[in-house]
């Protein structure tokens, strides 16, 4: 791979977004059109000076409207210079050069993120914002392959590993001379102590990974030397390695945690080990977070970027305005009004694919009359899933089974899915409605009661919930929104929620909604566990033959479907939109893929101003 250096690494240091999004977005939208029509090149902006967080009042009082800017086109083409072969080796590190061209070093990538960057505790209070702080600055024992969304895990802090002969353990061989961002050396004890803490939860609000590490025997985790970690499993475990690449499985510094406790996890991002260092002078909670290239990263060829800036922008109109005015460079898209605008833009690239994200609708089986499986069946029968895709997603969605999206290798065949009454839509809607209504009448359903539907204060989710409310109303089932209270006892009779299956696998994916000890199971807590499903999941954990595991996965899914306690109303297609100078991106089936480290993406100033990108982009790796 040829190493290329941008003619000026500051070419891409463009004006950062100002705070006060809710005030600015109308003006930014107006400026977006002017930007694309303007023929002259704006001057490059200077790097931002770190500032402490502002209060809402001070944001509004001090707001000024920023001038939309793009970086100038380079006056000199980059000159290729040789670079050593990447430390991963060619079998792991294969940038998609056929589509993007050769990687270029330098520049700034600005990310458009949809939530406030409130805290950084991915270990004890995991959230999307916490991942945005920790994944660029952190590291795992193993990582997902950023160029193959469905591929196997690849080396990270562990340079190699071998499973024990009985398949009931693994030995990791760790990289040597790896440094934390404060230049202290990483040790095996850091990795061992991280896993121990995530298993016990000691010192954490609630371990974000405990349910995925239950197969580890804590007492038998040992560092045989400073670069060798031996771990035993409770039994042969076919998916045992994948837990070490989970986005919550970041290794932390033992001494840092013992000194600062969980407060350091919430507020201090300076003690990292990954490709980017948290910029000096910042505080967690600010809506713009700056990260600098780590010059001592253990993979010396990476990252390509000099810096990364992540903006937390809650308002969707402000998100759109930021990308259109080239105040940001890359945006994960769930709002289809935004998507249509990006697709029509002559410069912005848009890539889309089916994802594991979906609208999941829970029926609270702990509450009468919904403790009656026939009542739940009648409710599921009248959900117009195709209509939901058309009305709520502008057609960008799919109908599927309980746990896997269309196209997954675990996808339930249609003939099996349709063997469960109500899971496939009837062509005769009136007959289907009459059958569902008759079931409710036979079961003595009270149509005079108004049943609570618990909905989060998310405007997009409320729109989806209103659709479901209308569907139930056609059946004569009256509902009213209520708001979540703490604890599962505060749930209503119906619970619509956005969700993402974390992996294409029965134990790493479907189990999230079915295990009795999973925090994402809204079904059995407070009631008896489903022993049949628990037994099937246990069998799948140790079955090494794929065809047999696939049969078990189908059996698990069918058993869950027959309970009618939870149904994906639709499986989403999701998109990413980015300006043409952004290179190296691979579209993953969920918004939490390994690309969140951003170390394998680069900025090529030769493509600033590229036009002809209107329409859905094809050819982007991982996309449709």
C-alpha positions as CSV (number, residue, x, y, z in Angstrom):
1,X,0.0,0.0,0.0
2,X,1.4,3.4,-1.0
3,X,1.5,6.1,1.7
4,X,0.2,9.4,0.5
5,X,0.4,12.6,2.5
6,X,-2.1,15.5,1.9
7,X,-0.4,18.6,0.4
8,X,-1.3,20.3,3.7
9,X,-2.6,18.4,6.6
10,X,-4.5,21.6,7.6
11,X,-6.5,21.6,4.3
12,X,-9.3,19.8,6.0
13,X,-9.3,21.7,9.3
14,X,-12.6,23.4,8.5
15,X,-14.7,25.6,10.7
16,X,-16.3,23.5,13.5
17,X,-20.0,23.7,14.3
18,X,-21.1,26.4,16.7
19,X,-23.1,25.4,19.8
20,X,-26.8,26.3,20.0
21,X,-28.2,24.0,17.3
22,X,-31.8,24.6,18.0
23,X,-31.3,28.3,17.4
24,X,-29.2,27.9,14.3
25,X,-30.8,25.3,12.1
26,X,-33.3,27.5,10.2
27,X,-30.4,29.8,9.1
28,X,-28.2,26.8,8.2
29,X,-30.9,25.3,6.1
30,X,-31.2,28.5,4.1
31,X,-27.5,28.7,3.7
32,X,-27.3,25.1,2.4
33,X,-28.6,26.0,-1.0
34,X,-26.4,29.0,-1.3
35,X,-23.3,26.8,-0.6
36,X,-23.8,24.5,-3.5
37,X,-24.5,27.4,-5.9
38,X,-21.4,29.4,-4.8
39,X,-18.5,29.2,-7.3
40,X,-15.7,30.7,-5.2
41,X,-13.8,28.6,-2.7
42,X,-14.0,29.7,1.0
43,X,-10.8,30.0,3.0
44,X,-9.8,27.3,5.5
45,X,-10.8,27.8,9.1
46,X,-8.5,27.5,12.0
47,X,-8.5,24.7,14.5
48,X,-11.0,25.3,17.4
49,X,-9.8,26.3,20.8
50,X,-11.2,24.0,23.5
51,X,-13.9,25.5,25.6
52,X,-15.7,24.3,28.7
53,X,-19.3,23.3,28.5
54,X,-21.9,26.0,28.2
55,X,-25.2,26.2,29.9
56,X,-28.3,26.3,27.8
57,X,-28.9,29.9,28.7
58,X,-25.4,31.0,27.9
59,X,-25.6,29.1,24.6
60,X,-28.6,31.0,23.5
61,X,-27.2,34.4,24.7
62,X,-23.8,33.9,22.9
63,X,-25.0,32.3,19.7
64,X,-23.9,33.6,16.3
65,X,-24.7,32.1,12.9
66,X,-21.6,30.4,11.5
67,X,-20.6,30.9,7.9
68,X,-20.9,27.6,6.1
69,X,-17.5,26.5,4.9
70,X,-15.7,23.8,2.9
71,X,-12.0,23.1,2.8
72,X,-10.3,24.5,-0.3
73,X,-9.3,22.2,-3.1
74,X,-5.6,21.4,-2.8
75,X,-3.3,23.3,-5.1
76,X,-0.7,20.5,-5.3
77,X,-1.6,16.8,-5.8
78,X,-0.4,14.5,-3.0
79,X,2.9,12.7,-3.7
80,X,3.0,9.0,-3.0
81,X,5.7,7.7,-0.7
82,X,6.3,4.1,0.4
83,X,4.9,2.8,3.6
84,X,5.6,-0.4,5.5
85,X,3.2,-3.3,5.3
86,X,0.5,-2.8,8.0
87,X,1.1,-4.6,11.3
88,X,-2.1,-6.6,10.9
89,X,-0.8,-8.3,7.7
90,X,-2.6,-8.4,4.3
91,X,-5.0,-11.1,5.5
92,X,-6.7,-8.7,7.9
93,X,-6.1,-5.1,6.7
94,X,-7.5,-4.6,3.2
95,X,-8.7,-1.1,2.6
96,X,-11.3,-1.0,-0.2
97,X,-9.0,0.7,-2.7
98,X,-10.9,-0.6,-5.7
99,X,-13.7,1.8,-4.8
100,X,-11.9,4.6,-2.8
101,X,-8.4,4.6,-4.2
102,X,-5.2,4.6,-2.1
103,X,-5.4,5.9,1.5
104,X,-4.2,9.4,2.2
105,X,-2.8,10.6,5.5
106,X,-3.9,13.8,7.3
107,X,-7.0,15.9,7.7
108,X,-10.0,16.0,9.9
109,X,-13.2,14.0,9.9
110,X,-16.3,15.5,11.4
111,X,-19.0,13.2,12.6
112,X,-22.7,14.1,12.8
113,X,-24.1,12.1,15.9
114,X,-27.7,12.1,16.9
115,X,-27.6,12.4,20.7
116,X,-26.0,14.7,23.3
117,X,-22.5,13.5,24.4
118,X,-23.5,13.2,28.0
119,X,-21.1,10.7,29.6
120,X,-18.3,8.3,28.8
121,X,-19.1,5.3,31.0
122,X,-19.4,2.4,28.6
123,X,-18.6,-0.2,31.2
124,X,-21.1,0.6,33.9
125,X,-23.8,2.7,32.1
126,X,-23.4,1.8,28.5
127,X,-25.0,4.1,25.9
128,X,-24.4,5.3,22.3
129,X,-22.8,8.5,23.4
130,X,-20.4,6.6,25.7
131,X,-19.3,4.5,22.8
132,X,-18.5,7.7,20.8
133,X,-16.0,8.7,23.5
134,X,-14.5,5.3,24.3
135,X,-14.3,3.4,21.0
136,X,-12.0,5.9,19.1
137,X,-9.7,6.1,22.2
138,X,-9.9,2.5,23.4
139,X,-9.1,-1.0,22.4
140,X,-10.4,-4.6,22.7
141,X,-8.7,-8.0,23.0
142,X,-10.2,-8.8,19.6
143,X,-12.1,-6.6,17.2
144,X,-14.6,-6.8,14.4
145,X,-13.1,-6.7,10.9
146,X,-13.9,-3.1,9.7
147,X,-13.9,-4.3,6.1
148,X,-16.1,-7.3,6.5
149,X,-19.3,-6.8,8.5
150,X,-20.1,-10.5,8.6
151,X,-16.5,-11.7,9.0
152,X,-14.6,-13.3,11.9
153,X,-13.0,-11.3,14.7
154,X,-9.4,-10.1,14.1
155,X,-6.4,-9.2,16.4
156,X,-6.4,-6.1,18.5
157,X,-4.6,-6.0,21.9
158,X,-4.3,-9.8,21.5
159,X,-2.0,-10.4,18.5
160,X,-2.9,-14.1,18.4
161,X,-4.8,-16.7,20.4
162,X,-5.5,-20.4,20.5
163,X,-8.5,-22.3,21.8
164,X,-7.8,-25.1,24.3
165,X,-8.0,-28.6,23.0
166,X,-11.3,-29.3,24.8
167,X,-12.8,-26.1,23.3
168,X,-13.4,-24.9,26.9
169,X,-10.9,-22.1,27.1
170,X,-8.7,-19.7,25.2
171,X,-5.1,-18.4,25.6
172,X,-4.5,-14.9,24.3
173,X,-1.0,-13.7,23.4
174,X,-0.9,-10.0,23.9
175,X,1.0,-7.3,22.1
176,X,4.1,-6.1,23.8
177,X,5.4,-2.6,24.4
178,X,1.8,-1.2,24.0
179,X,1.4,2.2,25.7
180,X,-1.6,3.9,27.3
181,X,-2.0,7.5,26.3
182,X,-0.1,8.6,29.4
183,X,2.8,6.5,28.1
184,X,2.5,3.8,30.8
185,X,2.8,0.3,29.5
186,X,-0.3,-2.0,29.0
187,X,0.0,-5.2,30.9
188,X,-1.8,-8.5,31.0
189,X,-3.2,-7.6,34.4
190,X,-5.1,-4.7,32.9
191,X,-7.0,-7.1,30.6
192,X,-7.6,-9.7,33.3
193,X,-8.8,-7.1,35.8
194,X,-11.1,-5.5,33.2
195,X,-12.8,-8.9,32.6
196,X,-13.0,-9.6,36.3
197,X,-14.7,-6.2,37.0
198,X,-17.2,-6.7,34.2
199,X,-18.1,-10.2,35.6
200,X,-18.5,-9.1,39.2
201,X,-19.8,-5.6,38.6
202,X,-17.7,-4.4,41.6
203,X,-17.5,-0.7,41.6
204,X,-19.9,-0.3,38.7
205,X,-23.5,1.0,38.6
206,X,-24.4,-2.1,36.5
207,X,-22.0,-4.1,34.5
208,X,-22.8,-3.6,30.8
209,X,-21.3,-6.9,29.8
210,X,-22.0,-9.3,32.6
211,X,-24.6,-11.4,30.7
212,X,-22.1,-11.9,27.8
213,X,-19.3,-13.0,30.1
214,X,-21.2,-15.7,32.0
215,X,-19.3,-18.4,30.3
216,X,-15.9,-17.3,31.8
217,X,-14.6,-19.0,34.9
218,X,-13.3,-16.0,36.8
219,X,-11.2,-18.0,39.3
220,X,-9.3,-19.5,36.4
221,X,-8.4,-16.3,34.5
222,X,-4.7,-15.9,34.9
223,X,-1.7,-14.0,33.5
224,X,0.9,-16.7,33.0
225,X,3.3,-13.9,32.1
226,X,3.0,-10.2,31.3
227,X,1.8,-10.9,27.7
228,X,-0.2,-14.2,28.1
229,X,-3.7,-14.4,29.4
230,X,-5.3,-17.8,29.9
231,X,-9.1,-18.1,30.3
232,X,-11.3,-21.1,31.0
233,X,-15.0,-21.4,29.9
234,X,-17.7,-23.1,31.9
235,X,-18.1,-25.6,29.0
236,X,-17.3,-25.8,25.3
237,X,-18.7,-22.5,24.0
238,X,-18.9,-22.0,20.2
239,X,-19.3,-18.2,20.3
240,X,-17.0,-17.7,23.3
241,X,-14.6,-15.4,21.4
242,X,-17.2,-12.9,20.1
243,X,-17.8,-11.4,23.6
244,X,-14.2,-10.0,23.6
245,X,-15.0,-7.9,20.6
246,X,-18.3,-6.5,21.9
247,X,-18.3,-2.7,21.9
248,X,-18.6,-2.7,25.7
249,X,-15.6,-5.0,26.1
250,X,-13.0,-2.2,26.0
251,X,-10.0,-2.9,28.2
252,X,-9.3,-0.2,30.8
253,X,-6.2,0.7,32.9
254,X,-6.4,-1.0,36.3
255,X,-4.5,1.7,38.2
256,X,-6.7,4.4,36.7
257,X,-9.9,2.7,37.8
258,X,-8.6,1.9,41.3
259,X,-7.7,5.5,41.7
260,X,-10.7,7.3,40.1
261,X,-13.4,4.7,40.3
262,X,-16.6,4.9,38.2
263,X,-16.4,8.7,38.3
264,X,-13.3,8.4,36.1
265,X,-15.3,6.2,33.7
266,X,-18.0,8.9,33.4
267,X,-15.8,11.9,33.1
268,X,-12.1,11.1,32.2
269,X,-11.3,10.0,28.6
270,X,-7.6,10.9,28.8
271,X,-6.6,7.3,29.8
272,X,-7.0,5.5,26.5
273,X,-4.9,3.2,24.4
274,X,-6.6,3.4,21.0
275,X,-5.9,5.1,17.7
276,X,-7.0,8.6,18.9
277,X,-6.3,10.6,22.0
278,X,-8.9,12.8,23.6
279,X,-8.0,16.4,22.9
280,X,-6.6,18.4,25.8
281,X,-8.6,21.0,27.6
282,X,-12.0,19.3,27.1
283,X,-14.8,18.2,29.4
284,X,-17.3,15.4,29.0
285,X,-20.7,16.7,28.3
286,X,-19.7,19.3,25.7
287,X,-21.6,18.9,22.4
288,X,-18.3,18.9,20.3
289,X,-15.5,16.5,21.2
290,X,-12.1,16.6,19.6
291,X,-9.7,13.6,19.2
292,X,-6.2,13.7,18.0
293,X,-4.1,11.1,16.2
294,X,-2.2,8.9,18.7
295,X,1.4,9.0,17.5
296,X,2.3,6.0,19.7
297,X,-0.5,3.7,18.5
298,X,0.6,0.1,18.4
299,X,-0.4,-0.2,14.7
300,X,1.9,2.5,13.4
301,X,0.3,2.8,10.0
302,X,-3.0,3.9,11.6
303,X,-5.0,6.0,11.9
304,X,-4.9,7.9,8.6
305,X,-6.6,11.0,10.0
306,X,-4.9,13.7,12.0
307,X,-8.0,14.4,14.0
308,X,-11.6,13.4,14.6
309,X,-14.4,15.7,15.8
310,X,-17.7,14.2,17.0
311,X,-20.7,16.5,17.3
312,X,-23.8,15.5,19.4
313,X,-26.8,17.1,17.6
314,X,-30.2,16.1,19.0
315,X,-32.4,18.2,16.6
316,X,-32.9,16.4,13.3
317,X,-33.2,19.5,11.3
318,X,-29.9,20.8,12.7
319,X,-28.3,17.4,11.9
320,X,-29.4,17.8,8.3
321,X,-28.4,21.4,8.0
322,X,-24.9,20.6,9.4
323,X,-24.2,18.1,6.7
324,X,-25.7,20.1,3.9
325,X,-23.6,23.2,4.7
326,X,-20.5,21.0,5.0
327,X,-20.1,21.7,8.7
328,X,-19.9,17.9,9.2
329,X,-18.7,15.2,6.8
330,X,-20.5,12.0,7.7
331,X,-23.9,11.2,9.1
332,X,-25.7,7.9,10.0
333,X,-29.3,8.3,8.7
334,X,-32.5,7.0,10.2
335,X,-34.8,9.8,9.2
336,X,-36.1,9.3,5.7
337,X,-36.9,12.9,5.1
338,X,-33.2,13.6,5.6
339,X,-32.3,10.6,3.4
340,X,-34.3,12.0,0.4
341,X,-32.6,15.4,0.7
342,X,-29.1,13.7,0.8
343,X,-29.9,11.4,-2.1
344,X,-30.9,14.4,-4.3
345,X,-27.7,16.3,-3.4
346,X,-25.2,16.4,-6.3
347,X,-22.1,16.1,-4.0
348,X,-23.1,13.9,-1.0
349,X,-22.8,10.1,-1.3
350,X,-25.6,8.0,0.3
351,X,-25.3,4.3,0.9
352,X,-28.1,2.0,2.3
353,X,-28.5,-1.6,3.4
354,X,-30.9,-3.7,5.5
355,X,-29.9,-3.6,9.1
356,X,-30.5,-5.4,12.4
357,X,-32.3,-2.3,13.6
358,X,-36.1,-2.6,13.9
359,X,-39.2,-1.3,15.7
360,X,-40.0,-4.0,18.3
361,X,-43.5,-4.1,19.8
362,X,-43.9,-5.8,23.2
363,X,-47.1,-7.0,24.6
364,X,-46.9,-7.2,28.4
365,X,-47.7,-10.8,29.2
366,X,-47.6,-10.1,33.0
367,X,-50.8,-8.1,32.8
368,X,-54.3,-9.4,32.2
369,X,-55.8,-9.9,29.7
370,X,-52.5,-10.1,27.8
371,X,-51.4,-13.0,29.9
372,X,-53.7,-15.0,27.5
373,X,-51.6,-16.1,24.5
374,X,-54.7,-16.0,22.2
375,X,-55.3,-12.4,23.1
376,X,-51.7,-11.6,22.2
377,X,-52.1,-13.5,18.9
378,X,-55.2,-11.5,17.9
379,X,-53.2,-8.2,18.6
380,X,-50.3,-9.4,16.4
381,X,-52.6,-10.5,13.6
382,X,-53.9,-7.0,12.9
383,X,-50.6,-5.2,12.8
384,X,-50.2,-3.9,9.2
385,X,-46.5,-4.4,8.8
386,X,-46.3,-3.6,5.1
387,X,-48.4,-0.5,5.7
388,X,-46.0,0.5,8.5
389,X,-43.0,0.2,6.1
390,X,-44.8,2.3,3.5
391,X,-46.0,5.0,5.8
392,X,-43.2,5.2,8.4
393,X,-40.1,4.4,6.3
394,X,-41.1,5.5,2.8
395,X,-40.7,1.9,1.8
396,X,-37.2,1.5,3.2
397,X,-37.9,-1.6,5.3
398,X,-38.5,-5.3,5.3
399,X,-40.8,-7.9,7.0
400,X,-39.1,-10.8,8.7
401,X,-39.1,-13.1,11.7
402,X,-38.6,-12.7,15.4
403,X,-34.8,-12.2,15.6
404,X,-33.0,-11.9,12.2
405,X,-33.4,-9.4,9.4
406,X,-33.9,-10.5,5.8
407,X,-30.7,-11.6,4.2
408,X,-29.2,-13.0,7.4
409,X,-27.7,-16.5,7.3
410,X,-29.9,-17.3,10.3
411,X,-33.1,-15.9,8.6
412,X,-36.2,-18.1,9.2
413,X,-37.5,-19.4,5.8
414,X,-40.8,-17.9,4.8
415,X,-42.7,-21.2,4.9
416,X,-41.7,-21.7,8.5
417,X,-42.4,-18.1,9.5
418,X,-45.9,-18.2,7.9
419,X,-46.6,-21.5,9.7
420,X,-47.2,-19.4,12.8
421,X,-50.7,-17.8,12.5
422,X,-50.5,-14.0,12.3
423,X,-46.8,-13.7,11.5
424,X,-47.5,-13.3,7.8
425,X,-50.0,-10.8,6.6
426,X,-53.2,-12.1,5.1
427,X,-54.2,-11.0,1.6
428,X,-57.8,-10.8,2.8
429,X,-57.5,-8.0,5.4
430,X,-61.2,-8.0,6.3
431,X,-61.3,-11.8,7.0
432,X,-58.1,-11.5,9.0
433,X,-59.6,-8.6,11.1
434,X,-62.8,-10.6,11.6
435,X,-60.9,-13.6,12.9
436,X,-58.8,-11.5,15.3
437,X,-61.9,-9.8,16.6
438,X,-63.7,-13.1,17.1
439,X,-60.7,-14.4,19.1
440,X,-60.9,-11.4,21.5
441,X,-64.7,-11.8,21.9
442,X,-64.3,-15.5,22.6
443,X,-61.6,-14.7,25.3
444,X,-63.9,-12.1,27.0
445,X,-61.7,-9.1,26.1
446,X,-63.0,-5.9,27.6
447,X,-63.3,-3.3,24.8
448,X,-64.4,-0.6,27.1
449,X,-61.0,-0.3,28.9
450,X,-58.3,2.0,27.7
451,X,-55.0,0.2,27.9
452,X,-51.7,2.1,28.5
453,X,-49.0,2.1,25.9
454,X,-45.6,3.0,27.4
455,X,-43.7,5.3,24.9
456,X,-40.4,7.1,25.5
457,X,-40.3,10.8,24.9
458,X,-38.7,10.4,21.5
459,X,-40.6,12.2,18.7
460,X,-39.8,9.6,16.1
461,X,-40.7,6.7,18.3
462,X,-44.0,8.5,19.2
463,X,-44.8,8.7,15.5
464,X,-44.3,4.9,15.2
465,X,-46.3,4.3,18.3
466,X,-49.2,6.4,16.9
467,X,-49.3,4.1,13.9
468,X,-49.6,1.0,16.1
469,X,-52.2,2.8,18.2
470,X,-54.3,3.3,15.0
471,X,-53.9,-0.3,14.0
472,X,-55.2,-1.5,17.4
473,X,-58.0,1.0,17.2
474,X,-59.3,-0.6,14.0
475,X,-59.7,-3.8,16.1
476,X,-61.6,-1.9,18.8
477,X,-58.7,-1.9,21.3
478,X,-58.4,1.5,22.9
479,X,-54.9,2.7,24.0
480,X,-53.4,5.8,25.6
481,X,-49.8,6.8,25.8
482,X,-48.1,6.9,29.2
483,X,-44.4,7.6,30.0
484,X,-41.8,5.2,31.3
485,X,-41.2,5.1,35.1
486,X,-38.3,3.5,36.8
487,X,-38.2,-0.3,36.9
488,X,-40.1,-2.8,34.9
489,X,-43.2,-2.5,37.1
490,X,-43.8,0.8,35.4
491,X,-44.4,-0.7,32.0
492,X,-47.8,-0.4,30.5
493,X,-49.7,-3.1,28.5
494,X,-47.9,-2.3,25.2
495,X,-44.3,-1.2,24.7
496,X,-43.0,-0.1,21.3
497,X,-39.2,0.5,21.2
498,X,-36.4,0.9,18.8
499,X,-34.0,-1.9,19.1
500,X,-31.0,-3.5,17.3
501,X,-30.0,-7.2,17.3
502,X,-26.3,-7.0,18.3
503,X,-25.2,-10.0,16.2
504,X,-26.3,-12.5,13.6
505,X,-26.3,-15.4,16.0
506,X,-28.9,-17.2,18.3
507,X,-26.8,-16.8,21.4
508,X,-25.3,-13.4,20.7
509,X,-28.4,-11.9,19.0
510,X,-31.8,-13.5,19.7
511,X,-30.9,-14.4,23.3
512,X,-30.9,-10.7,24.1
513,X,-34.7,-10.7,24.0
514,X,-35.2,-14.2,25.5
515,X,-32.7,-14.9,28.3
516,X,-34.3,-14.5,31.7
517,X,-31.3,-12.5,32.9
518,X,-31.1,-10.1,30.0
519,X,-31.8,-6.5,30.6
520,X,-33.4,-6.3,27.1
521,X,-36.0,-9.0,27.9
522,X,-39.3,-7.2,28.5
523,X,-41.1,-10.6,28.4
524,X,-40.4,-12.9,31.3
525,X,-39.1,-10.7,34.2
526,X,-41.6,-10.9,37.0
527,X,-42.9,-14.1,35.7
528,X,-41.7,-17.7,35.0
529,X,-38.8,-18.2,32.6
530,X,-39.5,-20.1,29.4
531,X,-37.6,-23.3,30.3
532,X,-37.9,-24.6,26.7
533,X,-36.3,-21.6,25.2
534,X,-33.6,-21.5,27.9
535,X,-32.8,-25.2,27.2
536,X,-32.6,-24.6,23.4
537,X,-30.3,-21.6,23.9
538,X,-28.1,-23.7,26.1
539,X,-27.9,-26.4,23.4
540,X,-27.0,-23.8,20.8
541,X,-24.2,-22.5,22.9
542,X,-22.2,-25.7,22.7
543,X,-23.2,-27.0,19.3
544,X,-20.3,-26.6,16.8
545,X,-22.0,-28.0,13.7
546,X,-23.5,-25.0,11.8
547,X,-26.4,-26.9,10.3
548,X,-27.4,-28.2,13.7
549,X,-27.1,-24.8,15.2
550,X,-29.2,-23.4,12.4
551,X,-31.9,-25.9,13.1
552,X,-31.8,-25.0,16.8
553,X,-31.9,-21.3,15.9
554,X,-35.1,-21.9,13.9
555,X,-36.6,-23.9,16.7
556,X,-35.8,-21.0,19.2
557,X,-37.3,-18.4,16.9
558,X,-40.5,-20.4,16.3
559,X,-41.0,-21.0,20.0
560,X,-40.7,-17.3,20.7
561,X,-43.0,-16.4,17.8
562,X,-45.7,-18.7,19.2
563,X,-45.7,-16.7,22.4
564,X,-46.7,-13.5,20.6
565,X,-45.1,-11.4,23.3
566,X,-42.8,-9.5,21.0
567,X,-42.7,-8.8,17.2
568,X,-40.5,-6.7,15.0
569,X,-43.1,-4.5,13.2
570,X,-40.4,-3.9,10.6
571,X,-36.7,-4.3,10.0
572,X,-35.1,-1.0,9.0
573,X,-32.9,-0.2,6.1
574,X,-30.4,2.4,7.3
575,X,-28.1,4.7,5.5
576,X,-24.9,6.7,5.8
577,X,-24.4,10.0,4.0
578,X,-21.0,11.6,3.5
579,X,-19.1,14.1,1.4
580,X,-17.0,12.6,-1.4
581,X,-13.6,13.3,0.1
582,X,-14.5,10.8,2.9
583,X,-12.9,7.5,1.9
584,X,-12.5,4.0,3.3
585,X,-16.0,3.7,4.8
586,X,-17.7,0.2,4.9
587,X,-21.5,0.2,5.6
588,X,-22.3,-2.1,8.6
589,X,-25.7,-3.7,9.4
590,X,-25.9,-1.7,12.6
591,X,-24.9,1.8,13.7
592,X,-22.4,0.4,16.2
593,X,-20.0,-1.4,14.0
594,X,-16.2,-1.3,14.2
595,X,-16.2,1.8,11.9
596,X,-16.8,3.8,15.2
597,X,-13.1,3.7,15.8
598,X,-12.7,5.7,12.5
599,X,-9.1,4.7,12.2
600,X,-9.5,3.0,8.8
601,X,-11.3,6.0,7.2
602,X,-9.4,8.8,5.5
603,X,-9.8,12.2,3.8
604,X,-8.7,12.6,0.3
605,X,-8.6,16.3,-0.7
606,X,-8.4,15.4,-4.4
607,X,-12.1,14.5,-4.2
608,X,-13.3,17.7,-2.6
609,X,-15.9,19.2,-4.9
610,X,-16.6,15.9,-6.7
611,X,-20.1,16.1,-8.3
612,X,-22.5,13.7,-10.0
613,X,-23.4,11.9,-6.8
614,X,-27.2,12.5,-6.9
615,X,-29.1,9.3,-6.5
616,X,-28.5,6.3,-4.2
617,X,-24.8,5.5,-4.2
618,X,-23.9,2.0,-5.3
619,X,-20.6,0.3,-5.0
620,X,-19.8,1.3,-1.4
621,X,-18.6,-1.8,0.4
622,X,-21.3,-3.3,2.5
623,X,-24.1,-1.3,0.8
624,X,-26.9,-2.3,-1.5
